[in-house]
Amino acid sequence: MPEKVIQATHVGEIKIGESTIPCAVLEDGTRLLNGVGFMRAIGRRGMAVQNLYQLPPFLAAKNLLPFIDAELADYTKPVLFTVQGRGGKPNYGYRAELLPQVCNVILAAREAGVLTHHQEPIARQCEILVRALAQLGIVALVDEATGYQEDRSRKALEELLGKYISDRLLAWAKTFPDEFYRQLFRLKGWNYSQLSSKRPPIVGQITNDLIYRRLAPAVLKELQHKNPRTEAGHRKHKHFQWLTADVGNPDLRAHLHTVIAFMRAANSWRAFYSNLERAFPKFGDTLQMPFEDGDE
């Protein structure tokens, strides 16, 4: 008996051909297929788990052993889990990625001509599964069936934003070089003065568009969330002060220098913007936060 019972945060069913398999996503992100459903999917009957320290019954036949390496054997260990918020007896499951691997083992054995008469129907079922999975992908199927797909995207986005955006405000340091504004004003046909720091409000909106929206998904919205406007309509800090020193700020500076290079090479705003859009398209904003314009 495994020492730890892991909770499943999402459950559902996937349908592959004529097979319907209960599935789950564990709290650590592992995708599982119900043991009995796994057996039925490949055309087997009986108990999914007989001995936790031996190969599962669908791979235990002697004629299949030459096609199973140590890595795959270790991957076949069943996982004991319960569904979060529900009572009842724990269930056994197998990692979802194991299904196409098991099918490949059985099909390899058939190709070698070592399958028994009773194993032939299993091979035919595995062939159907492999063809279906080649188009759909087992992990994507489980994520869609359990509803984990949206949470997975949000978790990945949160991890990305955690790398880009700091919880602590960094000290102000000149980040946007004068050349950025000099080239911006040139392409827009505006008069530029290095002696004045006052710029039209639209410059902030353009900066958002050229820089922050092209760094990573939802970075701008998260910065606006952490650095809100005051009642007077201004922000207390510059957005770049909230970027992390090891990832966010270096990426910002690198992107800035790239944008400036594109500006220098262009004779018009339209040509510059078209080239930038092609090379560095804007990321979608997938976090549900208030949208505002006019920052730098």
C-alpha beads as a LAMMPS data file, in Angstrom:
LAMMPS data file: protein, C-alpha beads

296 atoms
295 bonds

1 atom types
1 bond types

-500.0 500.0 xlo xhi
-500.0 500.0 ylo yhi
-500.0 500.0 zlo zhi

Masses

1 110.0

Atoms # bond

1 1 1 0.000 0.000 0.000
2 1 1 1.498 3.382 -0.975
3 1 1 2.372 5.547 2.016
4 1 1 0.720 8.712 0.762
5 1 1 -2.756 9.270 -0.631
6 1 1 -2.747 12.285 -2.958
7 1 1 -5.792 14.449 -3.555
8 1 1 -7.262 15.010 -6.990
9 1 1 -8.397 18.586 -7.545
10 1 1 -10.127 17.959 -10.887
11 1 1 -11.999 14.899 -12.197
12 1 1 -13.806 13.995 -15.390
13 1 1 -14.081 11.468 -18.202
14 1 1 -12.425 11.226 -21.583
15 1 1 -13.795 9.391 -24.601
16 1 1 -11.387 7.799 -27.061
17 1 1 -13.132 5.860 -29.810
18 1 1 -15.604 3.611 -28.004
19 1 1 -13.767 3.839 -24.666
20 1 1 -14.769 6.138 -21.821
21 1 1 -12.097 6.484 -19.128
22 1 1 -12.517 8.286 -15.782
23 1 1 -9.597 10.636 -15.263
24 1 1 -8.243 13.080 -12.697
25 1 1 -5.616 15.767 -12.142
26 1 1 -3.794 15.622 -8.805
27 1 1 -2.825 18.583 -6.652
28 1 1 0.748 18.315 -7.971
29 1 1 -0.437 18.467 -11.602
30 1 1 -0.117 14.726 -12.327
31 1 1 -2.743 13.490 -14.800
32 1 1 -4.213 10.087 -13.987
33 1 1 -6.447 7.556 -15.660
34 1 1 -8.607 5.357 -13.454
35 1 1 -7.063 1.887 -13.221
36 1 1 -10.146 -0.087 -14.233
37 1 1 -10.879 2.376 -17.034
38 1 1 -7.284 2.012 -18.213
39 1 1 -7.732 -1.766 -18.428
40 1 1 -10.987 -1.501 -20.345
41 1 1 -9.538 1.045 -22.785
42 1 1 -6.971 -1.459 -24.025
43 1 1 -9.497 -4.293 -24.094
44 1 1 -8.564 -5.986 -20.822
45 1 1 -10.816 -7.181 -18.017
46 1 1 -10.170 -7.867 -14.379
47 1 1 -8.460 -6.011 -11.544
48 1 1 -6.226 -3.088 -12.453
49 1 1 -3.932 -3.643 -9.467
50 1 1 -2.772 -7.040 -8.227
51 1 1 0.648 -6.331 -6.726
52 1 1 2.028 -2.825 -6.302
53 1 1 5.602 -4.058 -6.589
54 1 1 5.188 -5.913 -9.874
55 1 1 4.255 -4.901 -13.370
56 1 1 0.529 -4.255 -13.816
57 1 1 -1.445 -7.119 -15.366
58 1 1 -1.631 -5.474 -18.787
59 1 1 2.183 -5.644 -19.068
60 1 1 3.007 -8.684 -16.935
61 1 1 2.888 -11.285 -19.732
62 1 1 6.320 -12.852 -20.367
63 1 1 6.190 -12.234 -24.101
64 1 1 5.926 -8.455 -23.461
65 1 1 8.893 -8.190 -21.074
66 1 1 11.570 -7.773 -23.816
67 1 1 9.776 -4.596 -24.956
68 1 1 9.696 -2.939 -21.508
69 1 1 12.709 -0.954 -20.321
70 1 1 13.494 -0.007 -16.728
71 1 1 12.227 3.538 -17.143
72 1 1 8.830 2.392 -18.375
73 1 1 8.625 -0.264 -15.651
74 1 1 9.134 2.399 -12.987
75 1 1 6.470 4.558 -14.632
76 1 1 3.851 1.827 -14.274
77 1 1 3.555 2.137 -10.499
78 1 1 -0.072 2.905 -9.586
79 1 1 -0.986 6.073 -7.692
80 1 1 -3.437 6.072 -4.789
81 1 1 -5.672 9.151 -4.732
82 1 1 -8.878 10.615 -3.362
83 1 1 -11.041 13.360 -4.814
84 1 1 -10.807 16.679 -3.021
85 1 1 -13.970 17.474 -1.057
86 1 1 -15.407 13.995 -1.423
87 1 1 -15.363 11.076 0.961
88 1 1 -15.147 7.443 0.062
89 1 1 -12.516 4.827 -0.551
90 1 1 -9.301 5.875 -2.328
91 1 1 -8.880 4.926 -5.990
92 1 1 -5.928 3.660 -7.964
93 1 1 -4.873 5.296 -11.167
94 1 1 -2.064 5.266 -13.687
95 1 1 -0.330 8.279 -15.152
96 1 1 -2.161 9.290 -18.309
97 1 1 1.039 9.322 -20.357
98 1 1 1.382 5.591 -19.684
99 1 1 -1.541 4.705 -21.969
100 1 1 0.182 5.403 -25.313
101 1 1 3.397 3.810 -23.987
102 1 1 1.569 0.580 -23.118
103 1 1 -0.041 0.602 -26.546
104 1 1 3.391 0.984 -28.157
105 1 1 4.729 -2.007 -26.187
106 1 1 1.876 -4.247 -27.318
107 1 1 2.107 -3.072 -30.916
108 1 1 5.873 -3.651 -30.914
109 1 1 5.268 -7.181 -29.674
110 1 1 2.755 -7.727 -32.462
111 1 1 5.249 -6.422 -35.004
112 1 1 7.767 -8.927 -33.664
113 1 1 5.198 -11.707 -34.066
114 1 1 5.200 -12.802 -30.413
115 1 1 1.619 -12.020 -29.394
116 1 1 -0.685 -14.855 -28.393
117 1 1 -4.081 -15.416 -29.957
118 1 1 -5.756 -13.892 -26.894
119 1 1 -3.588 -10.764 -27.105
120 1 1 -4.482 -9.949 -30.709
121 1 1 -7.777 -8.177 -29.820
122 1 1 -5.829 -6.057 -27.303
123 1 1 -3.368 -5.087 -30.024
124 1 1 -6.202 -4.050 -32.317
125 1 1 -7.679 -1.903 -29.574
126 1 1 -4.254 -0.354 -28.883
127 1 1 -3.915 0.504 -32.558
128 1 1 -7.217 2.378 -32.422
129 1 1 -6.091 4.237 -29.302
130 1 1 -2.700 5.189 -30.736
131 1 1 -4.280 6.603 -33.872
132 1 1 -6.737 8.645 -31.839
133 1 1 -4.101 9.881 -29.400
134 1 1 -1.792 10.891 -32.226
135 1 1 -4.378 13.508 -33.123
136 1 1 -5.632 14.519 -29.698
137 1 1 -2.887 13.982 -27.101
138 1 1 -3.660 12.269 -23.819
139 1 1 -2.641 15.161 -21.547
140 1 1 -4.782 17.648 -23.459
141 1 1 -7.723 15.241 -23.282
142 1 1 -7.436 14.876 -19.507
143 1 1 -7.046 18.635 -18.998
144 1 1 -10.134 19.360 -21.071
145 1 1 -12.250 16.627 -19.490
146 1 1 -11.435 17.628 -15.905
147 1 1 -11.589 21.385 -16.396
148 1 1 -7.929 21.674 -15.446
149 1 1 -7.078 23.444 -18.706
150 1 1 -8.113 26.900 -17.457
151 1 1 -6.387 26.443 -14.098
152 1 1 -3.264 25.172 -15.839
153 1 1 -3.099 28.288 -18.010
154 1 1 -3.610 30.537 -15.006
155 1 1 -0.961 28.725 -12.974
156 1 1 1.524 28.987 -15.812
157 1 1 0.730 32.675 -16.189
158 1 1 1.100 33.284 -12.459
159 1 1 4.487 31.563 -12.479
160 1 1 5.594 33.722 -15.392
161 1 1 4.420 36.926 -13.744
162 1 1 6.191 35.868 -10.548
163 1 1 9.450 35.856 -12.487
164 1 1 8.795 39.237 -14.099
165 1 1 7.158 41.281 -11.364
166 1 1 8.563 41.849 -7.892
167 1 1 6.723 42.145 -4.590
168 1 1 9.136 44.875 -3.583
169 1 1 9.548 48.250 -5.220
170 1 1 13.002 48.781 -6.707
171 1 1 14.801 52.100 -6.338
172 1 1 14.318 54.426 -9.284
173 1 1 17.071 54.319 -11.882
174 1 1 17.017 55.801 -15.369
175 1 1 15.808 52.954 -17.547
176 1 1 14.329 54.482 -20.698
177 1 1 17.217 56.108 -22.616
178 1 1 16.769 59.519 -24.225
179 1 1 17.326 57.865 -27.590
180 1 1 14.023 56.021 -27.242
181 1 1 12.120 59.289 -27.023
182 1 1 14.308 61.018 -29.625
183 1 1 13.514 58.317 -32.174
184 1 1 9.862 58.180 -31.162
185 1 1 9.451 61.921 -31.693
186 1 1 11.331 61.747 -35.014
187 1 1 9.067 59.026 -36.380
188 1 1 5.970 60.845 -35.171
189 1 1 7.152 64.160 -36.627
190 1 1 7.142 65.886 -33.235
191 1 1 9.640 68.424 -31.936
192 1 1 11.975 66.855 -29.392
193 1 1 13.779 68.739 -26.626
194 1 1 16.224 66.934 -24.372
195 1 1 16.031 69.828 -21.938
196 1 1 12.388 69.121 -21.070
197 1 1 11.014 65.945 -19.495
198 1 1 7.417 66.897 -20.269
199 1 1 5.871 64.764 -22.987
200 1 1 2.372 64.472 -24.476
201 1 1 0.139 62.038 -22.511
202 1 1 -0.105 59.833 -25.577
203 1 1 3.593 58.969 -25.186
204 1 1 2.668 56.828 -22.187
205 1 1 0.090 54.939 -24.227
206 1 1 2.579 54.415 -27.044
207 1 1 5.181 53.177 -24.543
208 1 1 2.723 50.621 -23.219
209 1 1 2.063 49.437 -26.742
210 1 1 5.687 49.240 -27.868
211 1 1 7.249 47.943 -24.678
212 1 1 5.145 46.521 -21.855
213 1 1 2.573 44.711 -23.995
214 1 1 5.361 42.879 -25.798
215 1 1 7.368 41.683 -22.784
216 1 1 5.182 38.760 -21.682
217 1 1 1.463 37.919 -21.322
218 1 1 -0.477 40.152 -18.904
219 1 1 2.639 41.953 -17.639
220 1 1 1.141 45.385 -18.279
221 1 1 -2.130 44.593 -16.513
222 1 1 -0.334 43.175 -13.515
223 1 1 1.879 46.263 -13.333
224 1 1 -1.177 48.512 -13.487
225 1 1 -2.725 46.438 -10.723
226 1 1 0.334 46.756 -8.459
227 1 1 0.929 50.391 -9.363
228 1 1 -2.567 51.952 -9.443
229 1 1 -3.412 55.533 -10.221
230 1 1 -3.894 57.996 -7.396
231 1 1 -7.031 60.110 -7.044
232 1 1 -5.215 62.789 -9.001
233 1 1 -4.847 60.376 -11.906
234 1 1 -1.110 59.785 -11.585
235 1 1 0.940 56.777 -10.501
236 1 1 3.328 57.029 -7.575
237 1 1 6.048 55.035 -9.289
238 1 1 7.291 54.019 -12.693
239 1 1 6.128 50.612 -13.848
240 1 1 9.669 49.385 -14.389
241 1 1 10.353 49.787 -10.654
242 1 1 8.080 46.787 -10.076
243 1 1 9.957 44.508 -12.467
244 1 1 12.262 41.904 -10.967
245 1 1 15.982 42.639 -11.007
246 1 1 16.975 39.237 -12.413
247 1 1 14.351 38.707 -15.139
248 1 1 11.908 41.565 -15.626
249 1 1 14.334 44.479 -15.784
250 1 1 16.934 42.760 -17.987
251 1 1 14.195 41.720 -20.423
252 1 1 12.822 45.260 -20.436
253 1 1 16.232 46.763 -21.211
254 1 1 16.943 44.198 -23.909
255 1 1 13.572 44.831 -25.548
256 1 1 14.088 48.590 -25.324
257 1 1 17.376 48.404 -27.178
258 1 1 15.780 46.193 -29.837
259 1 1 12.906 48.638 -30.310
260 1 1 15.355 51.539 -30.603
261 1 1 17.260 49.635 -33.278
262 1 1 14.012 49.125 -35.228
263 1 1 13.295 52.850 -34.852
264 1 1 16.694 53.893 -36.173
265 1 1 16.279 51.694 -39.237
266 1 1 12.857 53.115 -40.160
267 1 1 12.048 56.215 -42.180
268 1 1 8.416 56.382 -41.087
269 1 1 6.241 55.418 -38.146
270 1 1 4.199 53.073 -40.319
271 1 1 7.268 51.176 -41.526
272 1 1 8.680 50.936 -37.996
273 1 1 5.419 49.768 -36.438
274 1 1 4.750 47.205 -39.158
275 1 1 8.199 45.657 -38.698
276 1 1 7.834 45.621 -34.894
277 1 1 4.428 43.951 -35.095
278 1 1 5.843 41.260 -37.319
279 1 1 8.909 40.607 -35.169
280 1 1 7.456 41.168 -31.678
281 1 1 3.646 40.840 -31.645
282 1 1 1.777 41.923 -28.551
283 1 1 0.861 39.290 -25.989
284 1 1 -2.736 38.717 -24.982
285 1 1 -3.919 39.967 -21.615
286 1 1 -5.467 36.920 -19.962
287 1 1 -5.682 38.099 -16.357
288 1 1 -9.003 39.681 -15.512
289 1 1 -7.883 43.047 -14.173
290 1 1 -8.989 46.625 -14.904
291 1 1 -7.395 47.967 -18.066
292 1 1 -5.878 51.428 -18.180
293 1 1 -3.690 53.316 -20.610
294 1 1 -1.156 56.069 -20.283
295 1 1 1.936 54.814 -18.456
296 1 1 5.612 54.306 -18.983

Bonds

1 1 1 2
2 1 2 3
3 1 3 4
4 1 4 5
5 1 5 6
6 1 6 7
7 1 7 8
8 1 8 9
9 1 9 10
10 1 10 11
11 1 11 12
12 1 12 13
13 1 13 14
14 1 14 15
15 1 15 16
16 1 16 17
17 1 17 18
18 1 18 19
19 1 19 20
20 1 20 21
21 1 21 22
22 1 22 23
23 1 23 24
24 1 24 25
25 1 25 26
26 1 26 27
27 1 27 28
28 1 28 29
29 1 29 30
30 1 30 31
31 1 31 32
32 1 32 33
33 1 33 34
34 1 34 35
35 1 35 36
36 1 36 37
37 1 37 38
38 1 38 39
39 1 39 40
40 1 40 41
41 1 41 42
42 1 42 43
43 1 43 44
44 1 44 45
45 1 45 46
46 1 46 47
47 1 47 48
48 1 48 49
49 1 49 50
50 1 50 51
51 1 51 52
52 1 52 53
53 1 53 54
54 1 54 55
55 1 55 56
56 1 56 57
57 1 57 58
58 1 58 59
59 1 59 60
60 1 60 61
61 1 61 62
62 1 62 63
63 1 63 64
64 1 64 65
65 1 65 66
66 1 66 67
67 1 67 68
68 1 68 69
69 1 69 70
70 1 70 71
71 1 71 72
72 1 72 73
73 1 73 74
74 1 74 75
75 1 75 76
76 1 76 77
77 1 77 78
78 1 78 79
79 1 79 80
80 1 80 81
81 1 81 82
82 1 82 83
83 1 83 84
84 1 84 85
85 1 85 86
86 1 86 87
87 1 87 88
88 1 88 89
89 1 89 90
90 1 90 91
91 1 91 92
92 1 92 93
93 1 93 94
94 1 94 95
95 1 95 96
96 1 96 97
97 1 97 98
98 1 98 99
99 1 99 100
100 1 100 101
101 1 101 102
102 1 102 103
103 1 103 104
104 1 104 105
105 1 105 106
106 1 106 107
107 1 107 108
108 1 108 109
109 1 109 110
110 1 110 111
111 1 111 112
112 1 112 113
113 1 113 114
114 1 114 115
115 1 115 116
116 1 116 117
117 1 117 118
118 1 118 119
119 1 119 120
120 1 120 121
121 1 121 122
122 1 122 123
123 1 123 124
124 1 124 125
125 1 125 126
126 1 126 127
127 1 127 128
128 1 128 129
129 1 129 130
130 1 130 131
131 1 131 132
132 1 132 133
133 1 133 134
134 1 134 135
135 1 135 136
136 1 136 137
137 1 137 138
138 1 138 139
139 1 139 140
140 1 140 141
141 1 141 142
142 1 142 143
143 1 143 144
144 1 144 145
145 1 145 146
146 1 146 147
147 1 147 148
148 1 148 149
149 1 149 150
150 1 150 151
151 1 151 152
152 1 152 153
153 1 153 154
154 1 154 155
155 1 155 156
156 1 156 157
157 1 157 158
158 1 158 159
159 1 159 160
160 1 160 161
161 1 161 162
162 1 162 163
163 1 163 164
164 1 164 165
165 1 165 166
166 1 166 167
167 1 167 168
168 1 168 169
169 1 169 170
170 1 170 171
171 1 171 172
172 1 172 173
173 1 173 174
174 1 174 175
175 1 175 176
176 1 176 177
177 1 177 178
178 1 178 179
179 1 179 180
180 1 180 181
181 1 181 182
182 1 182 183
183 1 183 184
184 1 184 185
185 1 185 186
186 1 186 187
187 1 187 188
188 1 188 189
189 1 189 190
190 1 190 191
191 1 191 192
192 1 192 193
193 1 193 194
194 1 194 195
195 1 195 196
196 1 196 197
197 1 197 198
198 1 198 199
199 1 199 200
200 1 200 201
201 1 201 202
202 1 202 203
203 1 203 204
204 1 204 205
205 1 205 206
206 1 206 207
207 1 207 208
208 1 208 209
209 1 209 210
210 1 210 211
211 1 211 212
212 1 212 213
213 1 213 214
214 1 214 215
215 1 215 216
216 1 216 217
217 1 217 218
218 1 218 219
219 1 219 220
220 1 220 221
221 1 221 222
222 1 222 223
223 1 223 224
224 1 224 225
225 1 225 226
226 1 226 227
227 1 227 228
228 1 228 229
229 1 229 230
230 1 230 231
231 1 231 232
232 1 232 233
233 1 233 234
234 1 234 235
235 1 235 236
236 1 236 237
237 1 237 238
238 1 238 239
239 1 239 240
240 1 240 241
241 1 241 242
242 1 242 243
243 1 243 244
244 1 244 245
245 1 245 246
246 1 246 247
247 1 247 248
248 1 248 249
249 1 249 250
250 1 250 251
251 1 251 252
252 1 252 253
253 1 253 254
254 1 254 255
255 1 255 256
256 1 256 257
257 1 257 258
258 1 258 259
259 1 259 260
260 1 260 261
261 1 261 262
262 1 262 263
263 1 263 264
264 1 264 265
265 1 265 266
266 1 266 267
267 1 267 268
268 1 268 269
269 1 269 270
270 1 270 271
271 1 271 272
272 1 272 273
273 1 273 274
274 1 274 275
275 1 275 276
276 1 276 277
277 1 277 278
278 1 278 279
279 1 279 280
280 1 280 281
281 1 281 282
282 1 282 283
283 1 283 284
284 1 284 285
285 1 285 286
286 1 286 287
287 1 287 288
288 1 288 289
289 1 289 290
290 1 290 291
291 1 291 292
292 1 292 293
293 1 293 294
294 1 294 295
295 1 295 296
